[in-house]
Every structure is written in C-alpha cells, then in structure tokens.
C-alpha cells in the first residue's frame, strides 16, 4: 500500500512538472526592451497575443522588432510580414531624443479597426525601456493605422500625460 501511494505521488509530480515545463517552452517570455537604431531597425511594444487590444494590454505589452536578435533588445518578437507599412526617423541631437513614426497594417497582427489605441511608456508595461534612453513614449492607433515612438534622455521630451491626444498631436512626425 505504501508503495502504491508513493508511486501515485511520483506520477502526479512528474505530470505536473511536465505540464509546467511545456507551458514555459510553448510560451517564451518576450522582451521588455525596445530600441531605435534607424528607420529599418527599430522596435515597438504590442500586445503579447495576436489580436490583442492595445489599451487592455498596457501592463502586458512586449517588444516586437523589425528583425530577430536586435542588438540591445533581447528576447524580442518580430513584426509580422507587412505590419509596418512606413517608418520615418526624426531626431534631435541637442535634446537627445529619437523617434519613429509611420503607418501599420492592423490586419497583419489582428488588431481591431475599432481599437482607438493606447500608450506604452516606462510605467506600463512595467519594466519596459528603450535601450540607451531614460524614457520613452509610444502610441499605437489601430483605428487610424498609425504608430509613433520616441526615446528620450529627458523626461520632458517624452510627454506621457497626453495619451488620448494621439500620435499626431503628441509627437508630430510623418504618417505617410
């Protein structure tokens, strides 16, 4: 009888460990660090799952980049093919900020055309950052099919208190 209980307990333990390790390998943790190198090499934060709502995933967003293994941005996802439609770089070397603005094809990541979007910054998702900078602000607007991200050395150059204003008013830039 003692052998039966021991065998049962061991079997349950092995089964639980198998499920736990399978869950980890099936759902790898994505990175929380983005980077802007130029208009071809950059990252944005997006919901961790295809079709996720931007604002509802404010605390869970993960970094996706134009290519895998982006230097300075570990464990990132890669944008789905065709998701980024345009990318325009702007920088202010005196104020020490860099930004990318442009258009997306929301259908490539299953984003809802009625989703007015939201903002990601160093407060949400928790632990996120833009490599080499102290602050960042990003807005994704699936309904308008536009995005913007700015990485800044100084907090005042990354306005995080205007999330409902949208990219064009918060960061300006080119959205063609």
LUMRO-277553 format. One record per residue: x, y, z of N, C-alpha, C, O in turn; residue number from 1; residue in three letters. Coordinates in steps of 0.05 Angstrom, whole numbers, plus 5000, padded with zeros to 4 digits. Atoms other than C-alpha are relative to their C-alpha. Layout:
+------+------+------+------+------+------+------+------+------+------+------+------+------+------+
:  n.x :  n.y :  n.z : ca.x : ca.y : ca.z :  c.x :  c.y :  c.z :  o.x :  o.y :  o.z : keke : dofi :
+------+------+------+------+------+------+------+------+------+------+------+------+------+------+
:    X :    Y :    Z :    X :    Y :    Z :    X :    Y :    Z :    X :    Y :    Z :  NUM :  ALA :
...
+------+------+------+------+------+------+------+------+------+------+------+------+------+------+
REM end
This chain:
+------+------+------+------+------+------+------+------+------+------+------+------+------+------+
:  n.x :  n.y :  n.z : ca.x : ca.y : ca.z :  c.x :  c.y :  c.z :  o.x :  o.y :  o.z : keke : dofi :
+------+------+------+------+------+------+------+------+------+------+------+------+------+------+
: 5016 : 4976 : 5000 : 5000 : 5000 : 5000 : 5017 : 5025 : 5000 : 5011 : 5044 : 4985 :    1 :  UNK :
: 4982 : 4977 : 4999 : 5056 : 5049 : 5017 : 5014 : 5004 : 4973 : 5017 : 5027 : 4964 :    2 :  UNK :
: 4987 : 4999 : 5026 : 5090 : 5032 : 4951 : 4980 : 5013 : 4980 : 4988 : 5029 : 4963 :    3 :  UNK :
: 5021 : 4989 : 5018 : 5024 : 5048 : 4913 : 4997 : 5030 : 5004 : 4996 : 5045 : 4984 :    4 :  UNK :
: 5003 : 4971 : 4995 : 5017 : 5116 : 4947 : 5024 : 5015 : 4990 : 5022 : 5037 : 4979 :    5 :  UNK :
: 4975 : 4988 : 5009 : 5090 : 5132 : 4933 : 5001 : 5002 : 4970 : 5009 : 5022 : 4959 :    6 :  UNK :
: 5000 : 5000 : 5029 : 5084 : 5112 : 4861 : 4980 : 5020 : 4988 : 4986 : 5034 : 4969 :    7 :  UNK :
: 5020 : 4981 : 5008 : 5020 : 5152 : 4853 : 5010 : 5029 : 5003 : 5007 : 5046 : 4985 :    8 :  UNK :
: 4990 : 4973 : 4994 : 5052 : 5214 : 4885 : 5022 : 5007 : 4980 : 5023 : 5030 : 4970 :    9 :  UNK :
: 4979 : 4996 : 5019 : 5113 : 5207 : 4840 : 4989 : 5005 : 4972 : 4999 : 5023 : 4957 :   10 :  UNK :
: 5012 : 4997 : 5026 : 5070 : 5200 : 4778 : 4987 : 5028 : 4997 : 4989 : 5041 : 4977 :   11 :  UNK :
: 5013 : 4973 : 5000 : 5030 : 5263 : 4796 : 5021 : 5022 : 4998 : 5018 : 5041 : 4983 :   12 :  UNK :
: 4978 : 4980 : 5001 : 5094 : 5302 : 4809 : 5012 : 5002 : 4973 : 5017 : 5024 : 4963 :   13 :  UNK :
: 4988 : 5000 : 5027 : 5124 : 5282 : 4742 : 4981 : 5013 : 4980 : 4989 : 5028 : 4963 :   14 :  UNK :
: 5021 : 4989 : 5018 : 5059 : 5300 : 4706 : 4999 : 5031 : 5004 : 4998 : 5045 : 4984 :   15 :  UNK :
: 5001 : 4971 : 4995 : 5057 : 5369 : 4740 : 5025 : 5014 : 4989 : 5023 : 5036 : 4977 :   16 :  UNK :
: 4975 : 4988 : 5010 : 5130 : 5383 : 4723 : 5000 : 5001 : 4970 : 5010 : 5020 : 4958 :   17 :  UNK :
: 5001 : 5000 : 5029 : 5119 : 5363 : 4651 : 4982 : 5022 : 4989 : 4989 : 5035 : 4970 :   18 :  UNK :
: 5019 : 4978 : 5008 : 5059 : 5410 : 4644 : 5013 : 5027 : 5004 : 5011 : 5044 : 4987 :   19 :  UNK :
: 4987 : 4974 : 4994 : 5098 : 5467 : 4677 : 5022 : 5006 : 4979 : 5023 : 5028 : 4969 :   20 :  UNK :
: 4978 : 4994 : 5018 : 5159 : 5459 : 4632 : 4989 : 5002 : 4971 : 5000 : 5018 : 4956 :   21 :  UNK :
: 5011 : 4997 : 5027 : 5116 : 5450 : 4569 : 4988 : 5028 : 4997 : 4990 : 5040 : 4976 :   22 :  UNK :
: 5011 : 4973 : 5001 : 5080 : 5515 : 4586 : 5021 : 5021 : 4996 : 5017 : 5040 : 4981 :   23 :  UNK :
: 4978 : 4980 : 5003 : 5146 : 5552 : 4591 : 5011 : 4999 : 4972 : 5016 : 5020 : 4960 :   24 :  UNK :
: 4988 : 5002 : 5027 : 5173 : 5526 : 4524 : 4979 : 5008 : 4979 : 4987 : 5019 : 4958 :   25 :  UNK :
: 5021 : 4993 : 5020 : 5106 : 5537 : 4488 : 4995 : 5030 : 5000 : 4986 : 5041 : 4980 :   26 :  UNK :
: 5006 : 4972 : 4998 : 5101 : 5609 : 4512 : 5025 : 5015 : 5011 : 5024 : 5023 : 5034 :   27 :  UNK :
: 4977 : 4987 : 4989 : 5170 : 5640 : 4517 : 4995 : 5029 : 5008 : 4978 : 5043 : 4995 :   28 :  UNK :
: 5003 : 4973 : 4991 : 5175 : 5706 : 4554 : 5013 : 5019 : 4979 : 5035 : 5014 : 4970 :   29 :  UNK :
: 4990 : 4981 : 5020 : 5183 : 5764 : 4505 : 5014 : 5023 : 5015 : 5010 : 5027 : 5039 :   30 :  UNK :
: 4984 : 4979 : 4989 : 5229 : 5822 : 4516 : 4985 : 5025 : 5009 : 4963 : 5031 : 4999 :   31 :  UNK :
: 5011 : 4975 : 4990 : 5215 : 5887 : 4553 : 5017 : 5024 : 4992 : 5013 : 5046 : 5002 :   32 :  UNK :
: 4983 : 4978 : 5008 : 5269 : 5928 : 4519 : 4998 : 5004 : 4970 : 5001 : 4985 : 4954 :   33 :  UNK :
: 5001 : 4992 : 5028 : 5259 : 5964 : 4453 : 5025 : 5016 : 4993 : 5040 : 5023 : 5010 :   34 :  UNK :
: 4977 : 4984 : 5009 : 5310 : 6001 : 4411 : 4992 : 5014 : 4974 : 4976 : 5004 : 4959 :   35 :  UNK :
: 5002 : 4987 : 5026 : 5312 : 6051 : 4355 : 5028 : 5005 : 4990 : 5043 : 5020 : 5002 :   36 :  UNK :
: 4974 : 4996 : 5012 : 5374 : 6047 : 4311 : 4998 : 5018 : 4975 : 5013 : 5037 : 4972 :   37 :  UNK :
: 5006 : 4984 : 5024 : 5346 : 6075 : 4246 : 4972 : 4993 : 4990 : 4958 : 4978 : 5004 :   38 :  UNK :
: 5027 : 5005 : 5010 : 5284 : 6073 : 4202 : 4995 : 4971 : 4991 : 4972 : 4963 : 4986 :   39 :  UNK :
: 5003 : 5028 : 5007 : 5297 : 6000 : 4185 : 5004 : 4981 : 5023 : 4995 : 4958 : 5023 :   40 :  UNK :
: 4995 : 5016 : 4976 : 5319 : 5974 : 4253 : 4989 : 5013 : 5025 : 5002 : 5031 : 5036 :   41 :  UNK :
: 5013 : 4988 : 4976 : 5271 : 5990 : 4310 : 4980 : 4981 : 5011 : 4973 : 4961 : 4999 :   42 :  UNK :
: 5019 : 5016 : 4987 : 5222 : 5961 : 4358 : 4976 : 5017 : 5009 : 4978 : 5041 : 5012 :   43 :  UNK :
: 5024 : 4988 : 4988 : 5151 : 5976 : 4384 : 4990 : 4980 : 5020 : 4996 : 4956 : 5019 :   44 :  UNK :
: 5013 : 5018 : 4981 : 5112 : 5948 : 4442 : 4972 : 4995 : 4989 : 4958 : 5013 : 4980 :   45 :  UNK :
: 5027 : 5009 : 5010 : 5049 : 5909 : 4423 : 4989 : 4980 : 5021 : 5003 : 4970 : 5038 :   46 :  UNK :
: 5012 : 5021 : 4983 : 5000 : 5863 : 4459 : 5015 : 4974 : 4996 : 5025 : 4969 : 4974 :   47 :  UNK :
: 4984 : 5025 : 5003 : 5033 : 5796 : 4473 : 4986 : 4978 : 4983 : 4999 : 4959 : 4975 :   48 :  UNK :
: 5014 : 5019 : 5016 : 4980 : 5759 : 4433 : 4987 : 5013 : 4975 : 4978 : 5036 : 4977 :   49 :  UNK :
: 5013 : 4992 : 5025 : 4954 : 5765 : 4362 : 4971 : 5009 : 5006 : 4956 : 4995 : 5020 :   50 :  UNK :
: 5027 : 4991 : 4997 : 4890 : 5807 : 4361 : 4995 : 5014 : 5026 : 4972 : 5021 : 5032 :   51 :  UNK :
: 5004 : 4987 : 4974 : 4901 : 5838 : 4430 : 4993 : 5029 : 4997 : 5001 : 5042 : 4979 :   52 :  UNK :
: 5007 : 4972 : 4998 : 4871 : 5905 : 4448 : 5024 : 5016 : 5011 : 5036 : 5007 : 5030 :   53 :  UNK :
: 4976 : 4985 : 4992 : 4924 : 5959 : 4455 : 4998 : 5009 : 5030 : 5016 : 5002 : 5046 :   54 :  UNK :
: 5002 : 4990 : 4972 : 4899 : 5993 : 4520 : 4997 : 4978 : 5020 : 5008 : 4980 : 5042 :   55 :  UNK :
: 5005 : 5021 : 4981 : 4876 : 5929 : 4553 : 5026 : 4984 : 5006 : 5027 : 4971 : 5027 :   56 :  UNK :
: 4975 : 5014 : 4996 : 4947 : 5901 : 4546 : 5023 : 5019 : 5008 : 5046 : 5013 : 5005 :   57 :  UNK :
: 4980 : 4980 : 4992 : 4982 : 5963 : 4574 : 5021 : 4988 : 5018 : 5045 : 4994 : 5016 :   58 :  UNK :
: 4981 : 5011 : 4981 : 5014 : 5923 : 4630 : 5014 : 4974 : 4990 : 5032 : 4965 : 5003 :   59 :  UNK :
: 4989 : 5025 : 5009 : 5030 : 5861 : 4588 : 5014 : 5002 : 4973 : 5024 : 4982 : 4962 :   60 :  UNK :
: 4988 : 4997 : 5026 : 5057 : 5890 : 4523 : 5029 : 4990 : 4999 : 5043 : 4990 : 5020 :   61 :  UNK :
: 4973 : 5010 : 5004 : 5122 : 5861 : 4495 : 5012 : 5013 : 4975 : 4998 : 5023 : 4958 :   62 :  UNK :
: 4986 : 4988 : 5023 : 5174 : 5886 : 4446 : 5000 : 4982 : 4975 : 5005 : 4958 : 4977 :   63 :  UNK :
: 4998 : 5012 : 5026 : 5170 : 5868 : 4373 : 5018 : 5018 : 4983 : 5017 : 5043 : 4985 :   64 :  UNK :
: 4981 : 4984 : 5016 : 5224 : 5890 : 4324 : 5000 : 4992 : 4971 : 4987 : 4973 : 4963 :   65 :  UNK :
: 4999 : 5005 : 5029 : 5239 : 5893 : 4250 : 5017 : 4975 : 4993 : 5014 : 4965 : 4971 :   66 :  UNK :
: 4985 : 5025 : 5005 : 5287 : 5834 : 4257 : 5006 : 4986 : 5027 : 5005 : 4999 : 5048 :   67 :  UNK :
: 4994 : 5014 : 4975 : 5304 : 5780 : 4308 : 5028 : 5007 : 5010 : 5044 : 5018 : 4995 :   68 :  UNK :
: 4974 : 4995 : 4989 : 5363 : 5786 : 4354 : 5010 : 5028 : 4997 : 5033 : 5033 : 4990 :   69 :  UNK :
: 4993 : 4972 : 5002 : 5362 : 5861 : 4353 : 5020 : 5007 : 5022 : 5014 : 5004 : 5046 :   70 :  UNK :
: 4981 : 4993 : 4979 : 5425 : 5886 : 4389 : 4988 : 5020 : 5019 : 4977 : 5041 : 5011 :   71 :  UNK :
: 5010 : 4982 : 4979 : 5406 : 5918 : 4455 : 4972 : 4994 : 5008 : 4961 : 5005 : 5027 :   72 :  UNK :
: 5028 : 5006 : 4994 : 5336 : 5887 : 4455 : 4997 : 4969 : 5000 : 4989 : 4957 : 4980 :   73 :  UNK :
: 5001 : 5030 : 4998 : 5338 : 5814 : 4480 : 4971 : 4989 : 5000 : 4953 : 5003 : 5010 :   74 :  UNK :
: 5025 : 5015 : 4999 : 5281 : 5764 : 4471 : 4976 : 5013 : 4987 : 4954 : 5010 : 4997 :   75 :  UNK :
: 5022 : 4986 : 5013 : 5240 : 5806 : 4424 : 4986 : 4982 : 4980 : 4997 : 4963 : 4970 :   76 :  UNK :
: 5014 : 5013 : 5022 : 5187 : 5783 : 4376 : 5007 : 5015 : 4975 : 5021 : 5036 : 4976 :   77 :  UNK :
: 4996 : 4987 : 5026 : 5189 : 5801 : 4302 : 4973 : 5008 : 4989 : 4954 : 4992 : 4990 :   78 :  UNK :
: 5025 : 4991 : 5012 : 5135 : 5842 : 4268 : 4991 : 4980 : 4979 : 5008 : 4970 : 4964 :   79 :  UNK :
: 5010 : 5017 : 5022 : 5090 : 5800 : 4223 : 5007 : 5014 : 4974 : 5007 : 5039 : 4972 :   80 :  UNK :
: 4994 : 4989 : 5027 : 5107 : 5810 : 4149 : 4978 : 5019 : 4992 : 4954 : 5012 : 4994 :   81 :  UNK :
: 5019 : 4981 : 5009 : 5073 : 5872 : 4123 : 4987 : 5017 : 5022 : 4972 : 5035 : 5015 :   82 :  UNK :
: 5012 : 4985 : 4978 : 5055 : 5900 : 4192 : 5009 : 5029 : 4998 : 4992 : 5047 : 5000 :   83 :  UNK :
: 4989 : 4972 : 5002 : 5100 : 5962 : 4185 : 4998 : 5007 : 4970 : 5010 : 4995 : 4953 :   84 :  UNK :
: 5004 : 4990 : 5028 : 5078 : 6000 : 4122 : 5019 : 5022 : 4994 : 5028 : 5025 : 4971 :   85 :  UNK :
: 4981 : 4979 : 5004 : 5123 : 6060 : 4132 : 5013 : 5007 : 5026 : 5002 : 5002 : 5048 :   86 :  UNK :
: 4985 : 4992 : 4977 : 5175 : 6086 : 4180 : 5017 : 5024 : 4994 : 5032 : 5025 : 4975 :   87 :  UNK :
: 4986 : 4974 : 5004 : 5203 : 6157 : 4186 : 5015 : 5007 : 5025 : 5003 : 5009 : 5047 :   88 :  UNK :
: 4982 : 4993 : 4977 : 5261 : 6174 : 4231 : 5002 : 5030 : 5003 : 5005 : 5045 : 4984 :   89 :  UNK :
: 4994 : 4973 : 4993 : 5269 : 6240 : 4266 : 5016 : 5000 : 5026 : 5013 : 4982 : 5042 :   90 :  UNK :
: 4984 : 4999 : 4976 : 5319 : 6260 : 4319 : 5008 : 5029 : 5006 : 5010 : 5046 : 4988 :   91 :  UNK :
: 4991 : 4974 : 4991 : 5340 : 6320 : 4360 : 5026 : 4994 : 5016 : 5024 : 4985 : 5039 :   92 :  UNK :
: 4975 : 5007 : 4987 : 5414 : 6312 : 4377 : 5005 : 5018 : 5024 : 5019 : 5010 : 5043 :   93 :  UNK :
: 4996 : 4982 : 4978 : 5413 : 6373 : 4422 : 4984 : 4991 : 5025 : 4994 : 4991 : 5047 :   94 :  UNK :
: 5017 : 5008 : 4978 : 5354 : 6349 : 4464 : 5003 : 4970 : 5006 : 4993 : 4960 : 5026 :   95 :  UNK :
: 4995 : 5029 : 4997 : 5377 : 6276 : 4456 : 4976 : 4982 : 5000 : 4971 : 4967 : 5019 :   96 :  UNK :
: 5022 : 5019 : 5004 : 5315 : 6242 : 4431 : 5000 : 4990 : 4971 : 5011 : 5003 : 4953 :   97 :  UNK :
: 5002 : 5012 : 5026 : 5300 : 6197 : 4372 : 4972 : 4989 : 4998 : 4961 : 4979 : 5017 :   98 :  UNK :
: 5027 : 5010 : 5003 : 5233 : 6177 : 4343 : 4995 : 4987 : 4973 : 5009 : 4994 : 4953 :   99 :  UNK :
: 5009 : 5013 : 5025 : 5200 : 6134 : 4290 : 4969 : 5005 : 4999 : 4956 : 5000 : 5019 :  100 :  UNK :
: 5029 : 4997 : 5004 : 5131 : 6150 : 4262 : 4993 : 4987 : 4974 : 5010 : 4984 : 4956 :  101 :  UNK :
: 5008 : 5012 : 5025 : 5091 : 6115 : 4208 : 4973 : 4986 : 5001 : 4957 : 4991 : 5018 :  102 :  UNK :
: 5025 : 5015 : 5005 : 5036 : 6070 : 4184 : 5003 : 4971 : 5005 : 5025 : 4959 : 5000 :  103 :  UNK :
: 5000 : 5029 : 4996 : 5017 : 5999 : 4202 : 4976 : 4989 : 4984 : 4958 : 5003 : 4976 :  104 :  UNK :
: 5023 : 5015 : 5010 : 4971 : 5947 : 4171 : 4990 : 4983 : 5023 : 5001 : 4962 : 5029 :  105 :  UNK :
: 5010 : 5012 : 4975 : 4930 : 5928 : 4232 : 4992 : 4970 : 4995 : 4993 : 4954 : 5014 :  106 :  UNK :
: 5009 : 5027 : 5005 : 4905 : 5864 : 4198 : 5022 : 4979 : 5002 : 5017 : 4956 : 5007 :  107 :  UNK :
: 4977 : 5019 : 4998 : 4975 : 5833 : 4199 : 5005 : 4990 : 5028 : 5018 : 4969 : 5032 :  108 :  UNK :
: 4998 : 5009 : 4972 : 4971 : 5828 : 4275 : 4972 : 4997 : 5013 : 4969 : 4994 : 5037 :  109 :  UNK :
: 5027 : 5005 : 4991 : 4895 : 5821 : 4280 : 4989 : 5022 : 5018 : 4971 : 5017 : 5034 :  110 :  UNK :
: 5010 : 4978 : 4983 : 4885 : 5889 : 4312 : 4973 : 5010 : 4990 : 4968 : 5011 : 4966 :  111 :  UNK :
: 5027 : 4993 : 5006 : 4813 : 5913 : 4314 : 4999 : 5028 : 4988 : 5011 : 5047 : 4998 :  112 :  UNK :
: 5002 : 4974 : 5013 : 4795 : 5970 : 4267 : 4984 : 5021 : 5017 : 4985 : 5045 : 5011 :  113 :  UNK :
: 5014 : 4982 : 4982 : 4752 : 6000 : 4323 : 5017 : 5007 : 5025 : 5008 : 5022 : 5042 :  114 :  UNK :
: 4983 : 4995 : 4977 : 4810 : 6000 : 4373 : 5013 : 5027 : 4996 : 5030 : 5031 : 4978 :  115 :  UNK :
: 4989 : 4973 : 5001 : 4827 : 6073 : 4386 : 5029 : 5001 : 5010 : 5042 : 5022 : 5008 :  116 :  UNK :
: 4972 : 5002 : 4993 : 4894 : 6050 : 4413 : 5006 : 5008 : 5029 : 4988 : 5009 : 5046 :  117 :  UNK :
: 4991 : 4993 : 4973 : 4934 : 6070 : 4474 : 5029 : 5006 : 5000 : 5042 : 5008 : 4979 :  118 :  UNK :
: 4972 : 4991 : 4996 : 5001 : 6088 : 4502 : 5015 : 4980 : 5017 : 5005 : 4968 : 5036 :  119 :  UNK :
: 4981 : 5015 : 4984 : 5060 : 6049 : 4527 : 5023 : 5019 : 5007 : 5030 : 5037 : 4992 :  120 :  UNK :
: 4977 : 4983 : 4991 : 5117 : 6082 : 4567 : 5014 : 4985 : 5022 : 5008 : 4961 : 5028 :  121 :  UNK :
: 4984 : 5014 : 4980 : 5166 : 6065 : 4623 : 4984 : 4991 : 5024 : 4994 : 4975 : 5040 :  122 :  UNK :
: 5017 : 5009 : 4978 : 5109 : 6056 : 4672 : 4983 : 4976 : 4993 : 4976 : 4960 : 5010 :  123 :  UNK :
: 5016 : 5023 : 5008 : 5069 : 6006 : 4631 : 5006 : 4994 : 4970 : 5002 : 5011 : 4953 :  124 :  UNK :
: 4997 : 5022 : 4982 : 5088 : 5954 : 4614 : 5023 : 5004 : 5020 : 5044 : 5015 : 5014 :  125 :  UNK :
: 4981 : 4997 : 4978 : 5125 : 5951 : 4680 : 5027 : 4987 : 4991 : 5028 : 4964 : 4982 :  126 :  UNK :
: 4973 : 5011 : 5006 : 5200 : 5942 : 4669 : 5008 : 5006 : 4971 : 5031 : 4999 : 4964 :  127 :  UNK :
: 4992 : 4995 : 5028 : 5199 : 5964 : 4596 : 5018 : 5025 : 4998 : 5018 : 5042 : 5015 :  128 :  UNK :
: 4981 : 4978 : 5004 : 5251 : 6011 : 4568 : 5008 : 5001 : 4971 : 5003 : 4983 : 4955 :  129 :  UNK :
: 4988 : 4997 : 5027 : 5283 : 6038 : 4505 : 5030 : 5001 : 5004 : 5040 : 5019 : 5018 :  130 :  UNK :
: 4971 : 5003 : 4996 : 5356 : 6018 : 4502 : 5015 : 5026 : 4995 : 5013 : 5038 : 4974 :  131 :  UNK :
: 4983 : 4976 : 5003 : 5404 : 6076 : 4514 : 4986 : 5026 : 5009 : 4999 : 5047 : 5008 :  132 :  UNK :
: 5015 : 4976 : 4992 : 5350 : 6124 : 4539 : 4987 : 4996 : 5027 : 4983 : 4974 : 5036 :  133 :  UNK :
: 5013 : 5001 : 4974 : 5318 : 6142 : 4605 : 4970 : 4998 : 4999 : 4957 : 4988 : 5018 :  134 :  UNK :
: 5029 : 4999 : 5002 : 5247 : 6149 : 4579 : 4992 : 4993 : 4971 : 5008 : 4995 : 4953 :  135 :  UNK :
: 5012 : 5003 : 5026 : 5202 : 6131 : 4521 : 4970 : 5004 : 5002 : 4958 : 5001 : 5023 :  136 :  UNK :
: 5029 : 4999 : 5003 : 5131 : 6143 : 4498 : 4993 : 4988 : 4973 : 5005 : 4995 : 4953 :  137 :  UNK :
: 5009 : 5012 : 5025 : 5095 : 6102 : 4446 : 4969 : 5000 : 4999 : 4956 : 4994 : 5019 :  138 :  UNK :
: 5028 : 5002 : 5004 : 5025 : 6106 : 4418 : 4995 : 4983 : 4975 : 5009 : 4985 : 4955 :  139 :  UNK :
: 5009 : 5017 : 5023 : 4992 : 6054 : 4372 : 4971 : 5006 : 4997 : 4955 : 5004 : 5016 :  140 :  UNK :
: 5028 : 4994 : 5006 : 4927 : 6073 : 4338 : 4990 : 4982 : 4978 : 4990 : 4990 : 4954 :  141 :  UNK :
: 5009 : 5018 : 5021 : 4898 : 6013 : 4301 : 4977 : 5012 : 4983 : 4976 : 5007 : 4959 :  142 :  UNK :
: 5022 : 4989 : 5016 : 4835 : 6052 : 4280 : 5010 : 5019 : 4979 : 4998 : 5021 : 4957 :  143 :  UNK :
: 4987 : 4982 : 5020 : 4880 : 6103 : 4244 : 5022 : 4987 : 4985 : 5032 : 4998 : 4965 :  144 :  UNK :
: 4977 : 5015 : 5012 : 4933 : 6051 : 4226 : 5026 : 5016 : 5001 : 5041 : 5016 : 4981 :  145 :  UNK :
: 4975 : 4985 : 4997 : 4989 : 6095 : 4253 : 5013 : 4992 : 5027 : 5000 : 4982 : 5045 :  146 :  UNK :
: 4985 : 5004 : 4975 : 5042 : 6089 : 4307 : 5021 : 5022 : 5003 : 5028 : 5035 : 4983 :  147 :  UNK :
: 4978 : 4982 : 4995 : 5095 : 6132 : 4339 : 5014 : 4991 : 5026 : 5002 : 4981 : 5044 :  148 :  UNK :
: 4985 : 5005 : 4976 : 5151 : 6121 : 4389 : 5023 : 5020 : 5001 : 5036 : 5025 : 4981 :  149 :  UNK :
: 4977 : 4982 : 4995 : 5202 : 6169 : 4418 : 5015 : 4991 : 5025 : 5002 : 4985 : 5045 :  150 :  UNK :
: 4983 : 5007 : 4977 : 5260 : 6151 : 4463 : 5016 : 5025 : 5007 : 5027 : 5038 : 4989 :  151 :  UNK :
: 4989 : 4975 : 4991 : 5288 : 6208 : 4505 : 5019 : 4997 : 5024 : 5016 : 4979 : 5040 :  152 :  UNK :
: 4983 : 4998 : 4977 : 5343 : 6225 : 4553 : 4986 : 5015 : 5022 : 4989 : 5009 : 5046 :  153 :  UNK :
: 5014 : 4982 : 4980 : 5300 : 6278 : 4587 : 4970 : 4994 : 5000 : 4957 : 4992 : 4979 :  154 :  UNK :
: 5029 : 5007 : 4996 : 5230 : 6263 : 4614 : 4982 : 5020 : 4985 : 4962 : 5011 : 4974 :  155 :  UNK :
: 5018 : 4980 : 5013 : 5200 : 6328 : 4587 : 4998 : 4997 : 4970 : 4978 : 5006 : 4958 :  156 :  UNK :
: 5001 : 5004 : 5029 : 5216 : 6308 : 4515 : 4983 : 4976 : 4992 : 4978 : 4971 : 4969 :  157 :  UNK :
: 5017 : 5023 : 5005 : 5173 : 6245 : 4522 : 4974 : 5004 : 5016 : 4970 : 4994 : 5038 :  158 :  UNK :
: 5025 : 4994 : 4985 : 5104 : 6271 : 4541 : 4982 : 4975 : 5003 : 4971 : 4965 : 4984 :  159 :  UNK :
: 5016 : 5023 : 4994 : 5067 : 6214 : 4575 : 4973 : 5007 : 5011 : 4957 : 4989 : 5017 :  160 :  UNK :
: 5026 : 4992 : 4987 : 5008 : 6254 : 4601 : 4979 : 5008 : 4979 : 4960 : 5022 : 4986 :  161 :  UNK :
: 5018 : 4992 : 5022 : 4973 : 6262 : 4533 : 4990 : 4976 : 4984 : 4987 : 4979 : 4959 :  162 :  UNK :
: 5005 : 5025 : 5015 : 4955 : 6191 : 4514 : 4974 : 5001 : 4983 : 4973 : 4988 : 4963 :  163 :  UNK :
: 5025 : 4999 : 5015 : 4885 : 6209 : 4489 : 5002 : 5020 : 4976 : 4984 : 5021 : 4960 :  164 :  UNK :
: 4997 : 4981 : 5022 : 4912 : 6262 : 4441 : 5008 : 4987 : 4974 : 5003 : 4999 : 4952 :  165 :  UNK :
: 4992 : 5013 : 5025 : 4941 : 6213 : 4391 : 5028 : 5008 : 4991 : 5039 : 5029 : 4999 :  166 :  UNK :
: 4972 : 4996 : 5010 : 5008 : 6208 : 4355 : 5004 : 5028 : 4988 : 5024 : 5041 : 4995 :  167 :  UNK :
: 4995 : 4975 : 5015 : 5000 : 6269 : 4311 : 5002 : 5024 : 5018 : 5018 : 5043 : 5012 :  168 :  UNK :
: 4999 : 4978 : 4981 : 4988 : 6316 : 4369 : 5022 : 4997 : 5021 : 5034 : 5017 : 5029 :  169 :  UNK :
: 4980 : 5004 : 4979 : 5035 : 6284 : 4419 : 5029 : 5002 : 4989 : 5045 : 5015 : 5002 :  170 :  UNK :
: 4972 : 5000 : 5011 : 5097 : 6273 : 4375 : 5003 : 5013 : 4973 : 5026 : 5017 : 4964 :  171 :  UNK :
: 4997 : 4989 : 5027 : 5082 : 6303 : 4307 : 5011 : 4978 : 4983 : 5007 : 4954 : 4988 :  172 :  UNK :
: 4987 : 5020 : 5017 : 5121 : 6269 : 4252 : 4986 : 4994 : 4974 : 4965 : 5007 : 4968 :  173 :  UNK :
: 5009 : 5007 : 5027 : 5108 : 6238 : 4184 : 4984 : 4974 : 5002 : 4994 : 4954 : 5012 :  174 :  UNK :
: 5017 : 5023 : 4998 : 5050 : 6189 : 4178 : 4991 : 4990 : 4972 : 4971 : 4977 : 4969 :  175 :  UNK :
: 5006 : 5009 : 5028 : 5051 : 6177 : 4102 : 5010 : 4971 : 4997 : 5008 : 4960 : 4975 :  176 :  UNK :
+------+------+------+------+------+------+------+------+------+------+------+------+------+------+
REM end
